[in-house]
Amino acid sequence: LMTGLLSLLPFFLLHGQLEILPPPTSPVYDDAPKLKEGNINYKNVMTATNNANRWSSATSALPSGTAIRDDISSPFCQRWSSVDAANRTLQPFDEWHTHHPNWIITNETEDMFCIEPYCEKGSTSYPCPNDRRSNLVNDFWRYYNNQFRSSCDKVHYRSMWSSGWSADFLNVQEGLIDATNNFHVPLVMAAPWHYAAVKKDNINRSCSQADLTCYFLPYHSCGSLDDICG
C-alpha cells in the first residue's frame, strides 16, 4: 500500500514516543473548551448521534480512487476494500491526505471510511477541544511545514539503519524530531534500505531509488535522492 509516511505518526504520537515540540506558527488551537470525558478515541471523535447521521447518508460515499479537490472543506466519506489497498487504487486519496494533515478519520468500516477537518469551522470538533487530538494536529502541522514548506538548500540527511522494521522507523522518527526541533530543515533518509534492496549487494531493488519512497509517498518536497545529492 502506497501511503503517506507522515500517516505513521499517529502510532508513535499515541504511544508517547514523540516529544512535545515548541509552539507552532500556524495554525494554533488555543483557549478552546475542554472535551467532555468519555469513550472517545483518535479514530472516533464523533458522538453516536453524529455517527448515525453520517452513516445514514453513506450511500453517497465517493468511489475508491476518486481524486480529492484541494479546496474541499466539508467532511466526506470514501469507499475502500482490500483489493484497493493491494492495487494502490487509494493512492489519490493518500496523496491528498499527505498535504492535509489536520484531516482525521472519524469512522471506518471494512468498505468505507469518513474523514473531516479537525478543529475547523463546520466540523463536529469545532471549536477545537483542548485535548490530545488537537495537540496531535498541531504536531502534524509542525512536521508537515518543516518537511514541505522549508527550503531544500540544506537538509538533515540521515542514514538508514537497515535493521528491523520497528527500529528503522524509530530512526526515522528521531530524525524527524531532530530535523524539526534542532535543524529546521527537511529530513531526508539515505539509501539503500534493506527492505527496498538486498542489503548485502544492493540488488533486486523494489524501485530505482531503493529508499522509503519504494513503499511510501514522498515525505518532503526536495525531490529524489539524485536531485538532492547530485
C-alpha positions as CSV (number, residue, x, y, z in Angstrom):
1,L,0.0,0.0,0.0
2,M,1.4,3.3,-1.1
3,T,0.7,5.7,1.7
4,G,2.0,8.9,3.3
5,L,4.9,8.4,5.6
6,L,3.6,11.1,7.9
7,S,0.5,8.9,8.4
8,L,2.6,6.7,10.6
9,L,2.9,9.4,13.1
10,P,-0.4,8.7,15.0
11,F,1.1,5.4,16.2
12,F,4.2,7.0,17.6
13,L,2.4,10.0,19.0
14,L,-0.3,8.0,20.6
15,H,2.2,5.7,22.2
16,G,4.1,8.6,23.7
17,Q,7.3,8.3,21.6
18,L,7.5,11.8,20.2
19,E,8.4,14.7,22.4
20,I,6.2,17.9,22.6
21,L,7.6,20.4,20.2
22,P,7.8,24.2,20.6
23,P,4.6,26.2,19.8
24,P,3.6,26.1,16.1
25,T,3.5,29.1,13.8
26,S,0.2,28.0,12.2
27,P,-2.4,27.0,12.8
28,V,-2.8,27.3,16.6
29,Y,-5.8,26.0,18.6
30,D,-5.7,27.6,22.0
31,D,-8.2,28.5,24.7
32,A,-10.7,26.0,23.4
33,P,-13.3,24.3,25.5
34,K,-12.2,21.0,27.1
35,L,-13.7,17.9,25.6
36,K,-16.0,16.0,27.9
37,E,-14.6,12.8,29.3
38,G,-15.9,9.6,27.6
39,N,-15.0,6.7,25.4
40,I,-13.8,8.8,22.5
41,N,-10.6,7.8,20.7
42,Y,-8.5,9.1,17.9
43,K,-10.4,7.3,15.2
44,N,-13.9,8.0,16.6
45,V,-14.3,11.6,17.6
46,M,-17.9,12.0,16.7
47,T,-20.8,11.2,19.1
48,A,-23.0,8.2,18.5
49,T,-25.8,10.5,17.2
50,N,-23.4,12.2,14.7
51,N,-22.2,8.8,13.6
52,A,-25.7,7.7,12.9
53,N,-26.4,10.9,10.9
54,R,-23.2,10.5,9.0
55,W,-23.7,6.8,8.1
56,S,-27.3,7.3,7.1
57,S,-26.0,9.3,4.1
58,A,-23.0,7.0,3.5
59,T,-24.6,5.7,0.2
60,S,-23.2,8.9,-1.3
61,A,-19.6,8.0,-0.4
62,L,-17.1,8.7,-3.1
63,P,-15.9,5.7,-5.1
64,S,-12.4,4.4,-4.3
65,G,-9.7,6.1,-6.3
66,T,-11.5,9.5,-6.6
67,A,-9.1,12.4,-6.8
68,I,-9.9,14.8,-3.9
69,R,-10.1,18.5,-4.6
70,D,-7.6,20.7,-2.8
71,D,-10.4,23.2,-1.9
72,I,-12.7,20.7,-0.3
73,S,-13.8,21.8,3.2
74,S,-16.7,19.6,4.1
75,P,-16.4,16.1,5.7
76,F,-16.8,13.3,3.2
77,C,-16.7,9.5,3.0
78,Q,-15.0,7.3,0.5
79,R,-15.3,3.6,-0.3
80,W,-12.3,1.2,0.0
81,S,-11.5,-2.5,0.1
82,S,-8.6,-4.8,0.5
83,V,-8.3,-5.0,-3.3
84,D,-8.0,-1.2,-3.4
85,A,-5.1,-1.4,-0.9
86,A,-3.3,-4.1,-2.9
87,N,-3.6,-2.3,-6.3
88,R,-3.0,1.2,-4.9
89,T,-6.4,2.5,-6.0
90,L,-6.4,4.6,-2.9
91,Q,-3.2,6.5,-3.8
92,P,-5.1,9.7,-5.0
93,F,-6.6,9.9,-1.5
94,D,-3.3,9.2,0.2
95,E,-1.5,11.9,-1.8
96,W,-4.2,14.4,-0.9
97,H,-4.2,13.4,2.8
98,T,-0.4,13.9,2.9
99,H,-0.9,17.6,2.3
100,H,-3.9,17.9,4.6
101,P,-2.5,16.8,8.0
102,N,-5.4,18.2,10.0
103,W,-8.0,15.9,8.4
104,I,-8.6,12.9,10.6
105,I,-10.5,9.6,10.1
106,T,-13.7,9.9,12.1
107,N,-15.2,6.4,11.3
108,E,-14.4,3.4,9.2
109,T,-15.7,0.0,8.3
110,E,-14.4,-2.7,6.0
111,D,-15.8,-1.0,2.9
112,M,-15.9,2.7,3.8
113,F,-14.3,5.5,5.8
114,C,-15.2,9.1,6.7
115,I,-12.8,12.0,7.2
116,E,-13.2,15.6,8.4
117,P,-11.0,18.6,9.1
118,Y,-10.3,18.6,12.8
119,C,-11.0,21.8,14.6
120,E,-12.1,23.7,11.5
121,K,-15.4,25.6,11.4
122,G,-18.1,23.3,10.2
123,S,-16.6,20.1,11.6
124,T,-18.0,18.2,14.6
125,S,-14.8,19.1,16.5
126,Y,-15.3,22.9,16.2
127,P,-14.5,24.8,18.3
128,C,-11.4,22.8,19.0
129,P,-11.4,20.9,22.2
130,N,-8.3,21.2,24.4
131,D,-7.4,17.6,24.2
132,R,-4.7,15.3,22.9
133,R,-6.1,15.1,19.4
134,S,-5.7,18.9,19.0
135,N,-2.1,18.5,20.1
136,L,-1.6,15.8,17.5
137,V,-3.0,18.0,14.8
138,N,-0.7,20.8,15.9
139,D,2.3,18.4,15.8
140,F,1.2,17.2,12.4
141,W,1.3,20.8,11.1
142,R,4.8,21.3,12.6
143,Y,6.2,18.3,10.9
144,Y,4.4,19.0,7.7
145,N,5.6,22.6,7.5
146,N,9.1,21.5,8.2
147,Q,9.1,18.8,5.5
148,F,7.1,20.5,2.8
149,R,7.4,24.3,3.4
150,S,11.1,24.6,4.3
151,S,13.9,25.4,1.9
152,C,15.7,22.5,0.4
153,D,19.0,24.3,0.2
154,K,20.1,22.3,3.3
155,V,18.6,19.0,4.5
156,H,19.1,16.7,7.5
157,Y,20.5,13.7,5.7
158,R,20.2,10.6,7.9
159,S,21.5,7.1,7.3
160,M,19.0,4.2,7.3
161,W,19.9,1.6,9.9
162,S,18.5,-1.3,7.8
163,S,17.7,-3.2,10.9
164,G,14.2,-4.4,11.9
165,W,11.1,-2.6,10.7
166,S,10.4,-1.0,14.1
167,A,14.0,0.0,14.7
168,D,14.2,1.6,11.2
169,F,11.1,3.7,11.8
170,L,12.3,4.6,15.3
171,N,15.3,6.0,13.4
172,V,13.1,7.9,11.0
173,Q,11.1,9.2,13.9
174,E,14.1,10.5,15.7
175,G,15.4,12.1,12.5
176,L,12.1,13.9,12.1
177,I,12.3,15.3,15.6
178,D,15.9,16.4,15.1
179,A,15.1,18.0,11.7
180,T,12.1,19.8,13.1
181,N,13.3,20.8,16.5
182,N,17.0,21.3,16.1
183,F,18.0,21.8,12.5
184,H,14.8,23.4,11.0
185,V,15.4,21.7,7.6
186,P,13.7,18.8,5.9
187,L,14.6,15.3,6.9
188,V,15.9,13.1,4.1
189,M,16.6,9.4,4.7
190,A,19.5,7.8,2.9
191,A,19.5,4.7,0.6
192,P,19.7,1.9,0.1
193,W,17.2,0.5,2.6
194,H,17.3,-3.3,3.0
195,Y,13.5,-3.5,2.7
196,A,13.8,-2.0,-0.7
197,A,17.0,-3.8,-1.9
198,V,19.1,-6.8,-0.8
199,K,21.3,-5.4,2.0
200,K,24.5,-7.2,1.1
201,D,24.9,-6.1,-2.5
202,N,22.0,-3.6,-3.2
203,I,20.4,-5.8,-5.9
204,N,16.8,-6.7,-6.6
205,R,15.6,-3.2,-5.9
206,S,11.9,-2.6,-5.3
207,C,12.3,0.7,-7.1
208,S,15.2,2.6,-8.6
209,Q,15.9,4.7,-5.5
210,A,15.8,1.7,-3.1
211,D,14.6,4.0,-0.3
212,L,11.4,4.8,1.6
213,T,9.7,6.0,-1.5
214,C,9.5,2.5,-2.8
215,Y,6.7,2.0,-0.4
216,F,5.6,5.4,0.8
217,L,4.6,8.6,-0.9
218,P,7.2,11.4,-0.8
219,Y,7.6,12.8,2.7
220,H,9.4,16.0,1.7
221,S,9.3,18.4,-1.3
222,C,13.1,18.2,-2.1
223,G,12.8,15.7,-4.9
224,S,14.6,12.3,-5.3
225,L,17.9,11.4,-3.7
226,D,19.5,12.0,-7.1
227,D,18.1,15.6,-7.1
228,I,19.4,16.2,-3.6
229,C,22.8,14.5,-3.7
230,G,23.6,15.2,-7.3
